[in-house]
Amino acid sequence: MAQNRSALPERDLRSALFRGWSRRCPACGEGRLFFGYLDVRPECPECHTDLSHQRADDGPAWATIMIAGHIMAPLMLIVFDLLRPPGWQMAVGFSIVFVALSLYLLPRIKGCFVGIQWAKRMHGFGEAPEPPRPAPARCAGQ
């Protein structure tokens, strides 16, 4: 039986977003979130949090296009106004920059989407009890 989400303790959204941006597990921040470029691991290799519940779908791609487009559009206007390069140079140059920016942003934004879902206990992320946190490593001299 699923627990009532409001009865469970709140998770820190800010740290989940930061960990997702860093492409780390939103629960522990240690394990790698992805294997490959965009494939989310079914389970964190460090804390064993089940990550198979994530449903990022097309959201990260949409957000990546929106962010990259809002960065590139004013930049294109500024470059054209100041330098007046030929059209083919603008097309080739900004296409390369747009693709590079999109490839950089996409896995980070997808990590943020997974982090939001984990923090808000969406899609089954809150139904299981929290995994035990590993104890911090102690120095040998203590």
C-alpha positions, -999 to 999 in steps of 0.1 A, spaced: 0 0 0 13 34 -9 21 59 19 5 93 20 31 117 5 22 145 29 30 123 59 66 117 46 94 141 54 101 168 28 132 163 6 155 192 -2 147 204 -37 177 227 -40 202 199 -33 183 175 -56 185 200 -84 222 207 -78 229 169 -77 209 164 -109 228 192 -126 260 175 -115 247 142 -130 247 125 -96 221 106 -77 196 130 -62 194 110 -30 231 107 -20 250 129 -45 277 103 -49 266 78 -75 266 86 -112 230 92 -124 236 81 -160 254 53 -178 262 65 -213 250 99 -224 213 100 -213 204 66 -200 194 69 -163 206 40 -142 179 18 -127 196 21 -93 222 43 -77 255 23 -75 263 40 -41 231 43 -20 210 18 -41 181 43 -45 157 30 -71 158 54 -100 137 34 -124 106 56 -115 119 86 -134 97 99 -162 117 127 -178 103 119 -213 105 150 -236 107 176 -209 145 179 -209 147 182 -246 120 209 -246 138 228 -218 171 225 -236 158 240 -268 140 268 -249 172 277 -229 196 274 -258 172 294 -281 169 322 -256 207 324 -253 213 322 -290 187 346 -304 200 377 -287 236 366 -294 228 362 -331 213 397 -332 243 412 -315 268 395 -338 248 404 -369 244 441 -358 281 445 -348 299 424 -374 276 419 -404 290 385 -414 277 368 -445 246 347 -440 264 314 -446 289 322 -418 261 330 -394 243 299 -403 273 276 -399 288 292 -369 256 295 -349 245 260 -358 277 246 -344 274 267 -312 237 257 -308 244 220 -312 274 222 -288 253 242 -262 224 217 -265 247 187 -261 262 203 -229 228 212 -214 207 182 -222 221 156 -197 223 183 -170 187 194 -175 176 157 -176 194 153 -142 175 182 -129 142 167 -140 150 135 -122 161 154 -92 128 173 -91 108 141 -94 128 125 -66 125 156 -43 87 159 -49 82 121 -46 67 119 -81 61 87 -101 67 63 -72 99 80 -58 83 83 -23 66 50 -18 95 30 -5 112 39 28 144 59 26 176 38 21 200 39 50 227 65 45 263 52 47 282 64 77 309 90 69 344 76 66 366 82 97 403 89 97 425 61 110 438 83 138 404 89 154 
